[in-house]
Amino acid sequence: MTAIDRTAYPRFKRVVSSKELVEAFTPSEGEVAWARSKVRSEAPDQVVALLVWLKAHARLGYFPKLDAVPQLVVEHVAAAIGVDSGVAARVAAVRTAKRYREYVREFLGVRYESAIVRKVAEEAVREAVTKKDNPADLINVALDELVRQGCELPGYTTLDALVAGIRTEVNGGLQATAYGRMAWESRSRLERLLVVDPATRRSEFDRLKDPAPAATVAKFRARLARLQVLDAIGPTEEWLAGVTAAKIAHFAGEARVADADDMRKTGEAKRFTLLACLVHQARIETRDDVVTMFCKRIAAVHKRGKDKLDELREAHRGETERLIGVLGKVVAGARDATAVTATGRGRPVGVARRQQQLGQSVLHTLDAEGGIEEVAAALEAVTAYHGNNYLPLLERFYLPHRPTLFDMAGSLELVATSADRDVLDALDFVREARDRRAEWIPDVLHVERDGATVTVRAQVENFASQAWRKVLRDKHKPGMVARRHLEVCVFSHLAAELRSGDIAVVGADSYADFTAQLLPWEDCEPRLAEFCEQAGIPADPDELVAHFREQLADAAETTDAGFEANTDLRIVDGRPVLTPRRGGERSASAIALEQAIHQRLPERSLLDILTRAAYLTGWDRHLGPASGSDPKIRGDRMGRYVLTAYAYGTNLGATEVARHMRGTVSAHEISTAGNKHSTAGKVAQCSTDVINAFAELDVAGVWGDGKVVAVDGSQIDTWENNLLAETHIRYGGYGGIAYRHVSNTYIALFSRFVPCGTWEAIHIVDGLLNNDSTIDPDTIHADTQGQSLPVFGLAALLGFDLLPRIRNWADLNFYRPDEAAGYRHIDSLFGDDVIDWELISRHWQDLMRTTISIREGAVSSVTLLRRLGNHSRKNRLYRAFRELGRAIRTITLLRFLNDPRLREQITAITNKAEGFHKFSDWIMIGDILGHNDPDVHERIVKFNELAANCAIYSSALDITDAANTLAAEGHPVDFDDLATVTPYLTHTIRRMGDLVLDLAEPEQPQTRLDLEPKVLFRAGA
């Protein structure tokens, strides 16, 4: 049986906040009148009982036992109808209780017939079980559908039994089908994966889980060999035909956390299916790894070429200066020779004589410098690299990669995502010419394939830049092409088109054809109206264009009209100049309030804070085995997961934490919970529970409205032998970036671990789309890394207001809404560039299809923006998003110039984001992520967010208590002053020391601020 606390089955919370009491359990006048009319005796306890059941059913979806309703709720309902709070809610007779339930069902209009309810739940689960596998997730799906259709929720055990039966039936069928498709040889090969090598004490099954190493040449070659071995195991895509990608991922995840001995104990059909899913996932991931390594190696080749060019320039610096001196002498001699206009006898010097003297002067100068040939050779050596064209230097750095690159081209199935196949045709050409030895070869080859003569061409003019053409062609060799340079050129363009999505890899994930993942337009059309309404944009192409055109025109006209009154803005030589505003100082009363609150805050250990938050929010319920079964843990489950969150959130690790636990728990037990019971997704769900509990606090509303979020990254060091780690240009460290979305209420909504070389903007929308908390921001602030033209366009279509700080914003183009638009004061900001509204209108369907697909989860916004972030010369979607982004960025810049409050808001929220980074870095005691697996890196970053959010939640509760205490003592507490008191507290938290796991129930905290005369929720409200 799945534990109820691991599901969303509604129950009363351990802590009922004042906000929830008012919003969910306050009966209206109509409801009170209805209850009094239904209770025959009008006894106070009966009226209270009926109203409690009414509000409880509306909140929970079923009838709880009256004695299970928190006394706080009963007292609140009683007080709302003017009844003494000491009155208990009770029903005298069974028949009366039955009648009351019928009254409530009729009033709420719920469906409660058991057959109907069961059918609704069963249909929902059967549809979801093809994509989900965790029993708790399936129960949640049934709950969502029952609520959507207005059904009364059945008992939990009924739902649990229903889900267990359907899950067993469907999974058994899928596993039997996959097993039946495998030939005997394939089963034998899969079985051998579990054999442990006595020398290395590892099995092939264990090696399947190894993350990709750093992208060196040797490791690139080894990763490609691994792909070839995996492909030879068998056609996993045929065995798993009809199984959804989500289901395959779950089965593979279940196999990933098991060891060889665990797998041997599993039933035969299930064992082979799990192995097949793991191999299938490994094939997909290894293809992605190979392509990523290829792109990194090509980038390294180009970097070494640029470095070599700089080195040659430096080496030739002295020679260049000498040749400049030679030229100076030649010019001086020429000036002297031509200055003589008459002979000593006064006769004019003829032209021939002056030319003779000039020639003698030049020859004398060149002879003095070593002769004509020596000077010519020096000049040729210097001018060979006088420009920025380093491309001729790449061949020497390419040669060590050559065999592996050709092997890769033969191992991957590459397809063009448009009609343009120029690069693939060129790749076909160089593969055919691979064994040729001549330096120059014809650009047209005739080869034999399958008994027929085929012509292949190297049409470099169709895709290569002018710089490449100078290297590839020689006017003295028409129809010929430089063979080795062509290879470098083709593989360089292949890497670029793989990054931009113009070329895709069949059987990959990150490099798959993302356009094939988009929803068909026929599926998007029914969703269009609702989507556009939610996003706040018109659902018609002409109206959409008019909408954004009007926004741009209004923003420009408003800024122009307010220019004279805008004392911060000046235009100097056609460039805007903003006078920075000095930030406001905190008031003396705010500082005094902060000091008074800090004096009343208790000191807590970080372990106690995590335990307290787990008890109050139940965040630990999301952790458990990958199979979805309940964990088999020695001792208390919550305690084990609290220790796990502490070990990973502080980055101390399981071993170090176990050392401080005095033998009560082993490192193996902690690491098992961290590696087998935890995933990044599960930890994110834990954090969501804490965020939701925090959002219920009155003080959270004092700090912010939750509608604004700041996005920023912080560099974290890692080990070097992995594909993600890179050197960060700004921070200088080697590792990755913890990229976080921080609410204006101080709490973090989303965290992700990304490579240093990634343009951070591609993750900005993904964090909001994956935010499952009740805090729902619609405005995003970021730094320069958090913006690009396609991101501006996508955010606008999704209904998000992207307002980043942009470095060198004054140098950016301001686009006019139309050619006729002119402005009295700010016209010099705009060049001749005009938004191409017709382009946006023409690709409206592509824009809507893509955006709806992202909202529906069919394709990741990260995948899309990673492709659109590379300047594709073919991708029409990129051009449409870029054009819309130009309009939105211009609107944003105009708002930034015109609105000082917006600039102050951007500064304030980005300061909160930076404050969260400092706070979470303080909690992360370990200074390096001692692992090479990016999945572990992601998990540690999310555990760190969870630990930081628990500390913020705990501090918010303590600040609430302290503020209430001050008010009760008669001290004035102003909301504006309280808003400046940050929950990023470190002096009240003990991070280390002897770790004592105290699982005693904590005191019920106060969630309500009672700061007379300014109370948020007045008594009886």
Secondary structure, DSSP 4 states (H G I P E B T S, - for coil): ---GGGS------SS--HHHHHHHH---HHHHHHHHHH-SS--HHHHHHHHHHHHHHHHHSS---GGGS-HHHHHHHHHHTT--TT-----S-HHHHHHHHHHHHHHHT-B--HHHHHHHHHHHHHHHTTT---HHHHHHHHHHHHHHTTBPPPPHHHHHHHHHHHHHHHHHHHHHHHHHHS-HHHHHHHHHTTPEETTTTEEHHHHTTPPP----HHHHHHHHHHHHHHHHH--HHHHTTTS-HHHHHHHHHHHHTS-HHHHHTS-HHHHHHHHHHHHHHHHHHHHHHHHHHHHHHHHHHHHHHHHHHHHHHHHTHHHHHHHHHHHHHHHHHHHHHHH--B-TTSPBPPHHHHHHHHHHHHHHHHHHTT-HHHHHHHHHHHHTTSSS--GGGHHHHHGGGHHHHHHHHHHS-EEESSS--HHHHHHHHHHHTTT---SEEESEEEEEETTEEEEEE--GGGT--HHHHHHH--TTSTTEEEHHHHHHHHHHHHHHHHHHTSEEETT-STTS-HHHHSPPHHHHHHHHHHHHHHHT--SSHHHHHHHHHHHHHHHHHHHHHTTTT-TTEEEETTEEEEPPPPPPPPPHHHHHHHHHHHHTPPPEEHHHHHHHHHHHH-GGGG---TTSSPP--SS-HHHHHHHHHHHHHTT--HHHHHHTTTTSS-HHHHHHHHHTS--HHHHHHHHHHHHHHHHTSHHHHHH--S-EEEEEEEEEEE-SSSSS-EE-TTT--EEEEEEEEEETTS-EEEEEEEETTS-GGGGHHHHHHT--SS----EEEE-GGG--HHHHHHHHHHT-EE----TTGGGSPEEESSTT---TTTGGGEEEEE--HHHHHHTHHHHHHHHHHHHTTSS-HHHHHHHHTS--SS-HHHHHHHHHHHHHHHHHHHHHHH-HHHHHHHHHHHHHHHHHHHHHHHH--SSEE--S-HHHHHHHHHHHHHHHHHHHHHHHHHHHHHHHHHHHTT----HHHHTT--S---TTEE-SSS-----SPPPPPP-----TTS-SS-TT-
